[in-house]
Every structure is written in structure tokens, then in C-alpha cells.
Amino acid sequence: MNRHATTIQRLDQAMSDMSSVPKTEAERLYTIGELAGELDVTTRAIRFYEAKGLIAPARRGVARSYTRRDRARLKLILRGKNLGFTLDEIAQYLKLYDADPTQVAQTQLLLTRVETAIEDLQAKRADLDRTLKELKEIRTQCQSHLAAKPAAPRPADRD
């Protein structure tokens, strides 16, 4: 191939690349690395969520291209995980998000799940409070017992 043909191919490629540049922020595409960095997760985690069907980025060869929608879904996934929801619960929530443009069903489901999570956490808090109270009582008993006894020699003092 001669230099002129190579130059024309490069210009054609550049024009093609320019035509695929998003016109607005709404059309912006993200790489997996950009999303991982922005959302403080690993690329492996993002690929895992993709494998589970929670996000579906476009493919350009082997490269993934994520839209604003993918980014928003990933944020919802991470928020759900942070709040203790299972991947199945998150998947159900995302399906409702897609199916119900008014988001009424989605909001009702979320409210139910949030109320359940609050009840679970309150029960765990009560269990923790009981355990802490008991441990503090044991600590007080140990301290009283030790205060009533002469100090035992430390292993280094035996020489």
C-alpha cells in the first residue's frame, strides 16, 4: 500500500471517529476504567455485574462502552449492595425501573425493602446492646475480682 492510500485511510478513520463523538453529555460513553475509577470499584466487579445481567454495555470489538444509563444502573447496584440488598433484590428493582416509567411499583418495592432492612437493623442493634451490656458486666466482675487479689508476679519478674 502506498503512502497516499495510507494517509487517506487515516483521514477516513479520523472522520469516522469524529462522527461517533457524542454530541451532548447525554450521549457520552464511558470506559470500564473510567466507571471503576469514578465509582471506586474494580473493573472485575463491573464485569461481574455485567455477567449477572444487571448491566449490558455495548461492545466495540472486545472493548465495552457504557452509557449514562449503564452508569446510573451501576450506581443503583452499588447503593443497593451498600444498603445490604442481595443481587436478586437489586435485579428485581432494576427490572421494575425499566418496566415502569412512573416508578410507582419501583418505589413501593423499595419502600417495603427499606422498612424490612430498618426492622432487621433495629433487631441487630438490640442484640448488640444486650451483648455489650453483658460484656460490660463481665468486665466489671473481672476488675472487682482482680482488685480484691494481690498482684500476681509477671513472668519477667520471676528471675
Residue pairs with C-beta under 8 A, 6 or more apart in sequence:
22 28
22 29
25 68
26 68
28 67
28 68
29 58
29 65
29 66
29 67
30 38
30 65
30 66
30 67
30 70
30 71
31 63
31 64
31 65
31 66
32 43
32 46
32 47
32 57
32 64
32 66
33 43
34 66
35 41
35 46
35 66
35 70
35 71
35 74
36 42
36 43
36 45
36 46
39 74
39 75
39 78
41 74
41 78
46 55
46 74
49 55
49 74
49 77
50 56
50 57
50 64
52 87
52 91
53 91
54 73
54 77
54 87
54 90
54 91
54 94
55 66
55 70
55 73
55 74
55 77
56 70
57 64
57 65
57 66
57 67
57 70
58 64
58 65
58 66
58 67
59 65
66 74
73 94
73 97
76 90
76 93
76 94
76 97
77 90
77 94
80 89
80 90
80 93
81 87
81 90
83 114
83 117
84 117
85 93
85 113
85 117
89 113
92 109
93 106
93 109
93 110
93 113
96 103
96 105
96 106
96 109
97 103
97 106
99 105
100 106
